[in-house]
Amino acid sequence: MSQSQRQHQILELIQHKGFVSIDELVEHFKVTPQTIRRDLNQLADADKIRRHHGGAGVESSTVNASYQSRKIMNLAAKERIAAELVKMIPDGAALFINIGTTTETIAKALLNHRDLKVVTNNIHVASILSAKEDFTVIIAAGEVRHRDGGIIGEATCDFISQFQMDYGIIGISGISLDGSLLDFDYREVKVAQAIIEHSRHVILAADHTKFGRSAMVKQANISQVSHLFTDEAPPAEIAEILDANNISTHVV
Protein backbone atom coordinates (compact mmCIF):
# COMPACT_ATOMS: atom_id res chain seq x y z
CA MET A 1 0.00 0.00 0.00
CA SER A 2 1.35 3.42 -0.93
CA GLN A 3 1.72 6.22 1.61
CA SER A 4 -1.08 8.25 -0.03
CA GLN A 5 -3.45 5.25 0.07
CA ARG A 6 -2.63 4.61 3.71
CA GLN A 7 -3.14 8.24 4.66
CA HIS A 8 -6.48 8.30 2.82
CA GLN A 9 -7.62 5.25 4.79
CA ILE A 10 -6.34 6.76 8.05
CA LEU A 11 -8.40 9.88 7.35
CA GLU A 12 -11.50 7.78 6.68
CA LEU A 13 -11.01 5.86 9.94
CA ILE A 14 -10.63 9.06 11.95
CA GLN A 15 -13.69 10.61 10.35
CA HIS A 16 -15.70 7.50 11.12
CA LYS A 17 -14.55 6.96 14.70
CA GLY A 18 -13.83 10.54 15.79
CA PHE A 19 -10.49 9.47 17.29
CA VAL A 20 -8.01 6.68 16.66
CA SER A 21 -4.90 5.83 18.64
CA ILE A 22 -1.46 5.18 17.20
CA ASP A 23 -1.63 1.62 18.54
CA GLU A 24 -4.89 0.98 16.67
CA LEU A 25 -3.40 2.26 13.41
CA VAL A 26 -0.21 0.25 13.85
CA GLU A 27 -2.28 -2.91 14.31
CA HIS A 28 -4.61 -2.06 11.42
CA PHE A 29 -1.92 -1.26 8.84
CA LYS A 30 0.85 -3.55 10.15
CA VAL A 31 3.45 -0.78 10.03
CA THR A 32 5.74 0.78 12.65
CA PRO A 33 4.61 3.47 15.12
CA GLN A 34 7.13 5.82 13.49
CA THR A 35 5.40 5.40 10.12
CA ILE A 36 2.00 6.16 11.66
CA ARG A 37 3.32 9.21 13.51
CA ARG A 38 4.78 10.51 10.26
CA ASP A 39 1.45 9.98 8.48
CA LEU A 40 -0.47 11.72 11.24
CA ASN A 41 1.93 14.64 11.34
CA GLN A 42 1.60 15.12 7.57
CA LEU A 43 -2.19 14.97 7.76
CA ALA A 44 -2.16 17.45 10.65
CA ASP A 45 0.16 19.81 8.75
CA ALA A 46 -2.39 19.72 5.91
CA ASP A 47 -5.16 20.66 8.43
CA LYS A 48 -7.03 17.43 7.72
CA ILE A 49 -6.88 16.12 11.29
CA ARG A 50 -5.94 17.29 14.77
CA ARG A 51 -3.10 15.52 16.58
CA HIS A 52 -3.57 14.46 20.19
CA HIS A 53 -1.43 12.67 22.72
CA GLY A 54 -1.36 9.07 21.53
CA GLY A 55 -3.38 9.50 18.36
CA ALA A 56 -5.47 11.88 16.25
CA GLY A 57 -9.03 13.11 15.80
CA VAL A 58 -11.11 15.48 13.72
CA GLU A 59 -12.76 18.05 15.92
CA SER A 60 -12.75 21.81 16.12
CA SER A 61 -12.19 23.88 19.24
CA THR A 62 -15.71 25.29 18.97
CA VAL A 63 -17.89 22.22 18.29
CA ASN A 64 -17.73 18.91 20.14
CA ALA A 65 -18.19 15.53 18.48
CA SER A 66 -21.76 14.25 18.43
CA TYR A 67 -23.15 12.61 21.55
CA GLN A 68 -23.62 9.25 19.79
CA SER A 69 -20.01 9.31 18.57
CA ARG A 70 -18.70 10.15 22.03
CA LYS A 71 -20.72 7.32 23.62
CA ILE A 72 -18.70 4.69 21.75
CA MET A 73 -15.39 6.56 21.52
CA ASN A 74 -12.75 4.84 23.71
CA LEU A 75 -15.52 3.00 25.55
CA ALA A 76 -13.24 0.24 26.86
CA ALA A 77 -10.93 2.84 28.41
CA LYS A 78 -13.88 4.66 29.98
CA GLU A 79 -15.13 1.40 31.47
CA ARG A 80 -11.71 0.64 32.99
CA ILE A 81 -11.53 4.15 34.42
CA ALA A 82 -15.05 3.85 35.84
CA ALA A 83 -14.40 0.45 37.44
CA GLU A 84 -11.35 1.80 39.28
CA LEU A 85 -12.81 5.18 40.19
CA VAL A 86 -15.91 3.83 41.92
CA LYS A 87 -13.71 1.93 44.36
CA MET A 88 -13.00 5.33 45.95
CA ILE A 89 -16.67 6.02 46.62
CA PRO A 90 -17.94 4.55 49.90
CA ASP A 91 -21.51 3.37 50.40
CA GLY A 92 -23.66 6.18 51.77
CA ALA A 93 -21.62 8.94 50.11
CA ALA A 94 -23.06 12.17 48.70
CA LEU A 95 -21.81 13.15 45.26
CA PHE A 96 -22.23 15.38 42.25
CA ILE A 97 -21.96 13.88 38.76
CA ASN A 98 -21.78 16.22 35.78
CA ILE A 99 -22.42 16.01 32.04
CA GLY A 100 -20.55 13.59 29.80
CA THR A 101 -20.36 10.11 28.36
CA THR A 102 -17.51 9.23 30.75
CA THR A 103 -19.59 10.17 33.78
CA GLU A 104 -22.49 8.11 32.39
CA THR A 105 -20.16 5.11 32.29
CA ILE A 106 -19.20 5.85 35.91
CA ALA A 107 -22.89 5.99 36.88
CA LYS A 108 -23.35 2.45 35.54
CA ALA A 109 -20.35 1.29 37.58
CA LEU A 110 -21.90 2.79 40.75
CA LEU A 111 -24.95 0.52 40.59
CA ASN A 112 -23.32 -2.00 42.93
CA HIS A 113 -23.06 0.65 45.66
CA ARG A 114 -25.63 1.24 48.39
CA ASP A 115 -27.41 4.31 49.77
CA LEU A 116 -25.78 6.91 47.55
CA LYS A 117 -27.10 10.46 47.42
CA VAL A 118 -26.51 11.95 43.98
CA VAL A 119 -27.10 15.39 42.53
CA THR A 120 -26.64 15.52 38.77
CA ASN A 121 -27.25 17.81 35.81
CA ASN A 122 -27.18 14.82 33.44
CA ILE A 123 -30.54 13.28 32.53
CA HIS A 124 -28.87 10.02 31.45
CA VAL A 125 -27.02 9.69 34.77
CA ALA A 126 -30.29 10.29 36.65
CA SER A 127 -32.03 7.63 34.56
CA ILE A 128 -29.26 5.08 35.17
CA LEU A 129 -29.08 5.63 38.93
CA SER A 130 -32.83 5.85 39.52
CA ALA A 131 -32.96 2.08 38.96
CA LYS A 132 -31.63 1.65 42.53
CA GLU A 133 -34.36 2.00 45.16
CA ASP A 134 -31.84 2.78 47.91
CA PHE A 135 -30.29 5.68 45.97
CA THR A 136 -31.50 9.26 46.38
CA VAL A 137 -31.17 10.92 42.98
CA ILE A 138 -31.77 14.65 42.66
CA ILE A 139 -31.79 16.20 39.20
CA ALA A 140 -30.80 19.84 38.82
CA ALA A 141 -33.15 22.52 37.55
CA GLY A 142 -32.40 24.32 34.30
CA GLU A 143 -32.48 24.12 30.52
CA VAL A 144 -32.17 20.64 29.00
CA ARG A 145 -29.65 20.58 26.14
CA HIS A 146 -31.36 18.46 23.50
CA ARG A 147 -28.25 16.98 21.94
CA ASP A 148 -27.01 15.11 25.02
CA GLY A 149 -29.44 15.49 27.92
CA GLY A 150 -27.23 17.91 29.84
CA ILE A 151 -28.95 20.47 32.10
CA ILE A 152 -27.37 23.91 32.01
CA GLY A 153 -27.94 27.58 32.79
CA GLU A 154 -27.98 30.02 35.70
CA ALA A 155 -30.80 28.13 37.43
CA THR A 156 -28.63 24.99 37.34
CA CYS A 157 -25.70 26.81 38.95
CA ASP A 158 -27.95 28.22 41.67
CA PHE A 159 -29.39 24.75 42.32
CA ILE A 160 -25.96 23.11 42.57
CA SER A 161 -24.79 25.83 44.96
CA GLN A 162 -27.36 24.75 47.56
CA PHE A 163 -25.43 21.54 48.23
CA GLN A 164 -22.10 20.58 49.79
CA MET A 165 -21.17 17.07 48.69
CA ASP A 166 -18.45 14.58 49.63
CA TYR A 167 -17.36 14.06 46.02
CA GLY A 168 -17.71 15.85 42.72
CA ILE A 169 -17.17 13.53 39.75
CA ILE A 170 -16.51 15.48 36.59
CA GLY A 171 -15.66 14.74 32.98
CA ILE A 172 -14.01 17.16 30.57
CA SER A 173 -13.65 17.74 26.84
CA GLY A 174 -9.98 18.68 26.83
CA ILE A 175 -6.93 19.27 29.03
CA SER A 176 -4.37 21.70 27.64
CA LEU A 177 -0.69 21.22 28.39
CA ASP A 178 -0.79 24.15 30.85
CA GLY A 179 -3.36 22.22 32.89
CA SER A 180 -6.46 24.14 31.80
CA LEU A 181 -9.65 22.07 31.81
CA LEU A 182 -11.53 22.96 28.63
CA ASP A 183 -15.06 22.56 27.32
CA PHE A 184 -17.29 23.78 24.50
CA ASP A 185 -20.30 25.38 26.22
CA TYR A 186 -19.74 28.23 28.67
CA ARG A 187 -23.04 27.39 30.42
CA GLU A 188 -21.86 23.84 31.07
CA VAL A 189 -18.55 25.22 32.32
CA LYS A 190 -20.28 27.44 34.90
CA VAL A 191 -22.16 24.43 36.27
CA ALA A 192 -18.93 22.43 36.49
CA GLN A 193 -17.29 25.33 38.36
CA ALA A 194 -20.14 25.25 40.88
CA ILE A 195 -19.65 21.50 41.35
CA ILE A 196 -15.92 21.99 41.97
CA GLU A 197 -16.58 24.76 44.50
CA HIS A 198 -19.13 22.72 46.45
CA SER A 199 -17.32 19.35 46.59
CA ARG A 200 -14.95 18.30 49.36
CA HIS A 201 -13.07 16.06 46.91
CA VAL A 202 -13.03 16.59 43.13
CA ILE A 203 -12.44 13.53 40.95
CA LEU A 204 -11.62 14.11 37.28
CA ALA A 205 -12.18 11.22 34.88
CA ALA A 206 -10.49 11.66 31.49
CA ASP A 207 -9.16 9.14 29.01
CA HIS A 208 -5.87 9.87 27.23
CA THR A 209 -7.53 11.44 24.19
CA LYS A 210 -8.37 14.50 26.31
CA PHE A 211 -4.70 15.38 26.86
CA GLY A 212 -3.78 18.27 24.57
CA ARG A 213 -7.28 18.45 23.05
CA SER A 214 -8.61 21.93 22.28
CA ALA A 215 -11.93 23.44 23.33
CA MET A 216 -12.73 27.12 23.50
CA VAL A 217 -13.95 27.65 27.09
CA LYS A 218 -11.74 27.29 30.17
CA GLN A 219 -13.53 25.47 32.96
CA ALA A 220 -10.87 25.32 35.65
CA ASN A 221 -7.31 24.08 36.12
CA ILE A 222 -6.27 20.53 36.81
CA SER A 223 -4.56 21.81 39.97
CA GLN A 224 -8.06 22.21 41.48
CA VAL A 225 -8.89 18.48 41.40
CA SER A 226 -8.10 15.94 44.11
CA HIS A 227 -7.74 12.86 41.90
CA LEU A 228 -7.25 12.18 38.19
CA PHE A 229 -8.32 8.84 36.74
CA THR A 230 -7.07 8.10 33.22
CA ASP A 231 -5.94 5.21 31.04
CA GLU A 232 -2.46 6.40 30.03
CA ALA A 233 0.27 8.41 31.71
CA PRO A 234 -0.30 12.15 31.13
CA PRO A 235 2.17 14.17 29.05
CA ALA A 236 5.19 15.45 30.97
CA GLU A 237 3.85 19.01 31.20
CA ILE A 238 0.60 17.88 32.84
CA ALA A 239 2.40 15.34 35.03
CA GLU A 240 4.55 18.17 36.45
CA ILE A 241 1.44 20.15 37.44
CA LEU A 242 -0.08 17.07 39.07
CA ASP A 243 3.10 16.39 41.04
CA ALA A 244 3.51 20.03 42.08
CA ASN A 245 -0.03 20.10 43.50
CA ASN A 246 0.07 16.63 45.12
CA ILE A 247 -2.80 15.39 42.96
CA SER A 248 -3.27 11.63 43.04
CA THR A 249 -3.02 10.20 39.52
CA HIS A 250 -4.56 6.80 38.87
CA VAL A 251 -3.55 5.20 35.55
CA VAL A 252 -5.71 2.15 34.84
N, C-alpha and C positions, 0 to 999 in steps of 0.2 A: 504494500500500500504506500502510495506517495505521501509526502508531508502535507500537501494541499488537501488530499482526500481525507487524511486523518484529522486535520484541523476542521474540515467541514463536518465530519461526523462528531467531533468533540463539541462543536458549536450546537449541533442538533441535540445532543444529549443534555447539554446545559440548559438549552431553551425548554426542553421537555421536563427536566427534573427540577429546574430552578437553581440547583447547586450540585456539583459533583466534586468528589475529593480526588487528589492525586492518586491515592491508592486504588480507587475504583477505576480510574483511567488506565493505570498501569496494568491492572488485571484484564481489563476489557481489550486493550490493544496489544498486550504482550510485548511492551517496550519498556525501556528503563525510566525511572523517575526523572532523570535529567532530560530525557527526550520530551516527556509530558510537560515539565516546567518550561522548557523552551517553547513548546507549542502554545502554552497558556500565556506566556509573556508576549509572544508575537500577536496573539489574538487580543490581548489587553491593550497593547500599543496601538492596535488598529481600532480601538474603542468598540470592539464587538462583545467583550465580556468584561467583568470586573474581577480582578484577582483578590482572593482572600487567603488567610492563613490556612494552608493545607488543601487548597483547591480553588475553585472559581465559580462565579454565579453571574446571572444577568439581572441586576436590579438597579434602580436609580436610587438616589439619596432622598427623593421626594415621594416615591410611591412604593409601598411594600408589595411583596409577592401576594398572590391571592390566598385567601384563607384555606381553600381546598388544597392548594399546592403546599402550603406550610404544614398542613396536618400530616402529610406523608414524608416531608423532607426530613431526613436524618432521624426517622422514627425510632430505629433501634438504639441510637445514642440517647435520645430523649428518655426512652424507657429505662435504660441503664442508670441514667442520672436520677430519674424519679425513684427507682428502687432503692438507691443508696440514700438519697435525700430524706425520704420519709422515715428512715431509721432514727433521725435526729428528733422527730416530733413525738413527744410522749402522749399517751392516752390522756384525754381530758384537757388538752391544750386549746388555747384560743389563737386563731390565726387569720390573717388576711391572705387572700390569693388574688392576684391581678389577672389582666387580660393576657392571652397567648396560648398557642398550641402546646408549648412546653408545660405551662402550668395546668393545662387540661390533662396532660399525661400524668402529672403529679397527683392531681385529684383522684384519678383512677387508682393510683398506687396507695392512696390513703384509705381506701375502702376497708382495709383490714384493721384499721384503728377503731378505738371506741371513744364515745362521748366527746367528740371534737365540737368546738364552737367556731364556725367559719363565717367571716364576712367577705363577700366577693363582689366585684363589679364585672363578672364574667358569667353570662347566662348558662353557658355550657358547663362550667364548673359547678354552678348551683344545681343543675339538672343531674349531674353525675353523683354529687354528694347527697342529694335529697333522697336517694335510694336507701340510705341508712337511717333507721328509725331513731337511733340513739344520737345522731348528729343534730346540732342546731345550726341551720344554714340561714344566714341573713343576706339578702341580695340588696345591693345599694340602689338608691334612687338616682334617676337621671335619664339621659337620652340613650336609647339603644342604638348602637351602630349596626346597621343592617348587614354589613358584609361579614361580620364575625361574631356578633352577639356580645360585643363589649359595651359596657355602660359608662358613659363619660359626661363631663360637663361640671359646672360650678356646683350644682345640687349634689353631684356624686362626691366631690371634694368635701363639701360641708358634712355629708353623711358619714364619710370615712373618719372625719376629724372628731366625731363623737366617741370613738372607741380608742382604747389602748390595749393592744394585743401582745401576746407572748412572741409571736413570730409573724413576720411579713414575708411571704414567698412571692418573688417577682421574677418575671421573664423580661427579656429585652430584645430589641431588634439588632442592635450593634454595639460594640465596645471599641472605641478608638484606642490607638496606641498610647494616648496620654491618660487613659483611664476613664474618659467620659462615657457614660451610659447614654445611648442614643435611641431615639424612636422617631416615628413618622407623623404622629398626631399630637399637637401641643396640648389638647384636652386630655388625652390619655396620659401624657407626661405629668400633668398637674395632679391627676389622681394617684399616680405612682409615687410622686413626691409626698403626698399626704400619707400614703401607706408607710413609706420609709420613716417619716417623722413620728408616726404613732405606733411603731413596732419596737419592742425591746431588743429583738434580734432580727436582722434582715438577711434573708437567704436568697442569693441570686443563682438562678439556674440558667445556664447558657452553654449550648454545645459549641464546638470549636469553630463553626462557620460564622459565629458572631464576632470573633476576634478580627479587628481591622475593618469590619463592615461599616459602611456609611449610612447615616440617616440624618435628617436635617435638624432635629430638635434634641437639645441636650436635656436629659432627664435628671441626671445626678452624676456622681463620680464613684467609681468602684471602691474608693477609699471609705465610702459611707456604709458598705455592707459588712456583715459579720462573717459570712461564709460564701464561698463560690463553689458551686458544683458544676463540673464540666467533664468532657470526655477525652480531652487531650491537654497536654501542658500548655499554658498560655505563652504567647510570645514574650521574649525577654523583657521588653519595656513594661508590659502589664505585670509580669511576675515581680519586677522590682517594686512597683507600687504596692502590690499585695504584701510583699515581705516588709516593706517600710511601715505599713499600717497594721501589721500583725493580723492579717485576714487569713482565716483558715481556708486553704484550697484543697478541694477533694476532686481528684482526677479518677474517674471510674472507667 
